[in-house]
Amino acid sequence: MSKTDIFLKVRVQVLSDHIEEFKKLITRVSEQPPIENGPASVAYYYDDQTQQAVFLESHVSSAALLANIGADDGGDRALLGSMYELIDIDIYGTVNDQVRSALGAAATYYRPF
């Protein structure tokens, strides 16, 4: 297993007319094999009260993260993105300028000590 250098926490607001579909799709996506050049690991969490979801991802490098940003698999993962609005992204680790450029002000960056 590769060493993980970058962690992401993505928090989203699930659109109210997609909640049940979102939950089913997350279950299906969770059971699919990892996508090539995708996250080293990913976990999904959902809060019924706020209708918010959190995606936790780990990536082995900035290049791996960059390959995954905006990646459209044309299937369930692409459909998933149409069911929520982004609240915030927290990135933990050292990323390169290309990642910062791709995510811009949408992300808060935390560097290791």
N, C-alpha and C positions, 0 to 999 in steps of 0.2 A: 504494500500500500504506500502511496506517495505521501510525502509530507505536505500538510496543508498550510499555506501561508496567508490566505485571505478568507475572511468570513464575511457574509452578508446577512443582514436582517432587513427584509422587505415587508413593510406593513401596508395593507390595502383595505379599502372599504368595498365590500362586496355589494354590487348593485342589487337593490331590493327585489327586483323582478327576476333575478338569477340565482337566488340563494340555494334552492334545492338542486338546481342543475350544477351549480358551482361545487357543492358538497360531493355530488356523484362523480363529477369530473376529477376532483382532487383525489378521490379514492382510486379511480381508474389510472390516473397519471402516476400515483404512488406505486402502483403495481407493475408499471411498465419498466422495461430495462432502461438503464441510464442511456442518455443520448451521447453520441460521440462528441468529444470535446465539451461535454456538459459539466455540471458541477461534480466535484468528487463525492459530495454527499448533499442531500437535501431533505428537509423535514417541513411538514405543513401543520399549522395550528389554526384553529378557528374558535372565535368567541361568539356564541349564540346571542348574547345580550347586546353586544355592540355591532354585530354583523361584520366584524373585522377579522382578517386573516393575516397570519405572519408566515413568511417563507424564510427558513434558515438555510443558507447554502454555504458550502466551503469550496474553494478553488485552489489549485496547486500553484497558480501564478497569475500575474496580470494578463498574460497572453491567453490563458485558459478562460479567465473571466471575460476578457474582451471578445473572444470567440463566441461566448454565450450571450452577450448583450445583444438584444435584438434578433437573436437567432429565431427563425421561424421554421418549425418542423412541419408546418402545413397541416397539423393534426390537432390532437387534444391540447397540447401546450399552447398553440396559437389561439385556439378557441377560449382557453382559460383567460388569456389577457384581455378579452373583450367583456369579461364579466365583473370587472372591478375598476376602481379608481385608485391610483397610487397615493398613499399618504406620505410615506417617507422611506428612505433607504439609509441604513447605517452600514458603513464598510469598516471592518477591523483588519488592519494589516497595512503593509506598504504597497501602494499601487503606482503604476507608471502614469505619465502624463496623458497617454492615449485613453486610459480608463477615466481619468478625471475629465478629459474633454468630452468623452462619450456620455458620461452621467451628469456632468456639470453641476449646477446648483441643486439638482434633485437629491444629491447624496450628502451625508455628513461623514467625514473621514476621521477615523481614530487610528493613530499610529502607535506601535508598541514603544515602550520606554527603552 
